[in-house]
Amino acid sequence: MRRNLRSSHTRGPPVWGFPHREKPRLRHLVIGLTVSAFSYAVLWLKFRELLTEAIRRLLYVGQISASKSLSSEAPLLVIRLTDGSNLNLALTWQRCGLISMTIFGLLFLFLLFPLDGSIWSKIAWLELGFIIGSTWSFIRLSIAVLIAYHFGAGALAVTEFLTGPFTDFLWALSVWSLGLSTLASAKHRRVS
């Protein structure tokens, strides 16, 4: 049984660590935290209102009666359903996808930014992740509202329960994997 991690051709005392382990890039992590703090500020301050307006306009194009109210804590969409009742849809942080974008950003920062690679590539993938997450939230919420419009308020809860975690996991994992493979392929090209 070998007790060291060196090749059999090396002489010397046994090594219990990983000699080829990458050293973390703390400067990249600090830059990433700064960039993501700015992105989070923009998302947290403006995204819910923009999403409310985008969904209202989408419903208007589909000739569905919807109005928005900013009087409550969260932006509120009041949608007239086919059965004549009103659906009051509060766009909370979770419903808008901001919680999942925050989790994605933190995982991306602490798992990819310390790795070796271009800082600009890392920032581009982080921001692309925020854009994809925002777009995905708009699509998911629009589909849930359209299902609720045709099938009632109970269908909204079922749709959100079934699609929320699955779609958030899907886009976050995809963007994270593509970012990681881009960093790995860039490193491989530099080594070759």
C-alpha positions as CSV (number, residue, x, y, z in Angstrom):
1,M,0.0,0.0,0.0
2,R,1.4,3.4,-1.0
3,R,1.5,6.0,1.7
4,N,2.3,9.1,-0.4
5,L,0.7,10.8,-3.3
6,R,3.9,11.3,-5.3
7,S,4.7,9.1,-8.2
8,S,6.8,6.1,-7.6
9,H,9.8,7.7,-9.4
10,T,10.3,10.5,-6.8
11,R,12.4,10.2,-3.8
12,G,11.9,11.9,-0.5
13,P,9.6,12.0,2.5
14,P,6.0,11.0,1.9
15,V,3.6,13.8,0.9
16,W,0.2,13.7,2.5
17,G,-1.3,16.8,0.6
18,F,-2.2,17.4,-3.0
19,P,0.9,18.9,-4.7
20,H,-1.0,20.0,-7.8
21,R,-3.9,21.6,-6.0
22,E,-4.8,25.0,-7.4
23,K,-4.3,28.0,-5.1
24,P,-7.4,30.1,-4.7
25,R,-7.5,33.4,-6.5
26,L,-8.6,35.7,-3.7
27,R,-8.3,38.9,-5.7
28,H,-10.8,37.4,-8.3
29,L,-13.2,36.5,-5.4
30,V,-13.1,40.1,-4.1
31,I,-13.7,41.5,-7.5
32,G,-16.5,39.1,-8.1
33,L,-18.1,40.1,-4.7
34,T,-17.9,43.7,-5.7
35,V,-19.5,43.1,-9.1
36,S,-22.2,40.9,-7.8
37,A,-23.0,43.3,-5.0
38,F,-23.8,45.9,-7.7
39,S,-25.8,43.4,-9.7
40,Y,-27.8,42.4,-6.6
41,A,-28.5,46.0,-5.8
42,V,-30.0,46.6,-9.3
43,L,-31.9,43.3,-9.2
44,W,-33.3,43.8,-5.7
45,L,-34.3,47.4,-6.2
46,K,-35.8,47.3,-9.7
47,F,-36.5,43.8,-10.9
48,R,-39.9,43.2,-9.2
49,E,-41.4,46.4,-10.7
50,L,-40.0,45.6,-14.1
51,L,-41.3,42.1,-14.0
52,T,-44.7,43.3,-12.9
53,E,-44.9,45.7,-15.8
54,A,-43.6,43.1,-18.3
55,I,-46.3,40.6,-17.3
56,R,-49.0,43.3,-17.3
57,R,-48.0,44.2,-20.9
58,L,-47.9,40.6,-22.0
59,L,-51.4,40.1,-20.6
60,Y,-52.5,43.2,-22.3
61,V,-51.3,41.9,-25.7
62,G,-53.3,38.7,-25.0
63,Q,-56.4,41.0,-24.2
64,I,-56.4,39.8,-20.6
65,S,-57.5,42.5,-18.1
66,A,-54.7,43.1,-15.6
67,S,-53.7,46.1,-13.5
68,K,-50.8,46.7,-11.2
69,S,-50.7,48.2,-7.7
70,L,-47.6,49.4,-6.0
71,S,-49.4,50.3,-2.8
72,S,-48.5,47.1,-1.0
73,E,-45.1,45.9,0.2
74,A,-44.7,43.8,-2.9
75,P,-45.9,44.9,-6.4
76,L,-49.3,43.5,-6.9
77,L,-51.0,42.3,-10.2
78,V,-54.8,42.2,-10.2
79,I,-55.9,39.8,-13.0
80,R,-59.5,39.3,-14.1
81,L,-59.9,35.5,-14.6
82,T,-62.2,33.8,-17.0
83,D,-64.7,32.9,-14.2
84,G,-65.1,36.6,-13.4
85,S,-63.1,36.6,-10.2
86,N,-59.9,38.6,-9.5
87,L,-56.5,37.1,-8.8
88,N,-54.3,39.3,-6.6
89,L,-50.8,38.2,-7.4
90,A,-48.1,39.6,-5.2
91,L,-44.7,39.5,-6.8
92,T,-42.7,38.4,-3.7
93,W,-38.9,37.9,-3.7
94,Q,-39.4,34.2,-4.1
95,R,-42.1,34.3,-6.7
96,C,-39.9,36.6,-8.9
97,G,-36.9,34.2,-8.7
98,L,-34.7,36.6,-6.8
99,I,-34.0,34.1,-4.1
100,S,-32.8,31.5,-6.6
101,M,-30.7,34.1,-8.4
102,T,-29.1,35.0,-5.1
103,I,-28.3,31.4,-4.3
104,F,-26.9,30.9,-7.8
105,G,-24.7,34.0,-7.5
106,L,-23.3,33.0,-4.1
107,L,-22.5,29.5,-5.3
108,F,-21.0,30.8,-8.5
109,L,-18.9,33.3,-6.6
110,F,-17.5,30.9,-4.0
111,L,-17.1,27.9,-6.3
112,L,-15.9,29.4,-9.6
113,F,-14.3,32.7,-8.8
114,P,-11.4,31.3,-6.7
115,L,-10.4,29.0,-9.6
116,D,-7.7,29.8,-12.1
117,G,-9.0,31.6,-15.2
118,S,-9.9,34.9,-16.7
119,I,-11.7,37.3,-14.4
120,W,-13.6,38.7,-17.4
121,S,-14.9,35.3,-18.3
122,K,-16.0,34.7,-14.8
123,I,-17.8,38.1,-14.6
124,A,-19.4,37.5,-18.0
125,W,-20.8,34.1,-16.9
126,L,-22.0,35.5,-13.6
127,E,-23.9,38.3,-15.3
128,L,-25.2,36.0,-18.0
129,G,-26.5,33.8,-15.2
130,F,-28.4,36.7,-13.8
131,I,-29.9,37.6,-17.2
132,I,-30.9,34.0,-17.9
133,G,-32.4,33.7,-14.4
134,S,-34.4,36.9,-14.9
135,T,-35.7,35.7,-18.3
136,W,-36.5,32.3,-16.9
137,S,-38.4,33.8,-14.0
138,F,-40.4,35.9,-16.5
139,I,-41.3,32.9,-18.6
140,R,-42.2,30.7,-15.6
141,L,-44.3,33.4,-14.0
142,S,-46.0,34.2,-17.3
143,I,-47.0,30.6,-17.8
144,A,-48.3,30.3,-14.3
145,V,-50.4,33.4,-14.7
146,L,-51.8,32.1,-18.0
147,I,-52.7,28.8,-16.5
148,A,-54.3,30.6,-13.5
149,Y,-56.3,32.7,-16.0
150,H,-57.8,29.7,-17.7
151,F,-58.1,27.2,-14.8
152,G,-58.5,29.4,-11.7
153,A,-56.4,30.5,-8.7
154,G,-55.9,27.0,-7.4
155,A,-54.0,26.1,-10.6
156,L,-51.5,28.9,-9.9
157,A,-50.4,27.4,-6.7
158,V,-50.0,23.9,-8.3
159,T,-48.1,25.3,-11.2
160,E,-45.8,27.3,-9.1
161,F,-45.2,24.4,-6.8
162,L,-44.4,22.1,-9.7
163,T,-42.4,24.4,-11.9
164,G,-40.6,26.7,-9.4
165,P,-37.8,24.6,-7.9
166,F,-37.4,22.4,-11.1
167,T,-36.9,25.3,-13.5
168,D,-34.7,27.3,-11.1
169,F,-32.5,24.2,-10.6
170,L,-32.4,23.7,-14.4
171,W,-31.2,27.1,-15.4
172,A,-28.8,27.5,-12.4
173,L,-27.1,24.2,-13.0
174,S,-26.8,24.7,-16.7
175,V,-25.2,28.1,-16.5
176,W,-22.9,27.0,-13.7
177,S,-21.8,23.9,-15.7
178,L,-21.2,26.0,-18.8
179,G,-19.1,28.5,-16.9
180,L,-17.0,25.8,-15.3
181,S,-16.4,24.0,-18.6
182,T,-15.4,27.3,-20.2
183,L,-12.8,27.9,-17.5
184,A,-11.5,24.4,-17.8
185,S,-11.3,24.5,-21.6
186,A,-9.5,27.8,-21.4
187,K,-7.0,26.4,-18.9
188,H,-6.5,23.3,-21.1
189,R,-5.8,25.5,-24.2
190,R,-3.1,27.4,-22.2
191,V,-1.5,24.2,-21.0
192,S,-1.3,22.6,-24.5
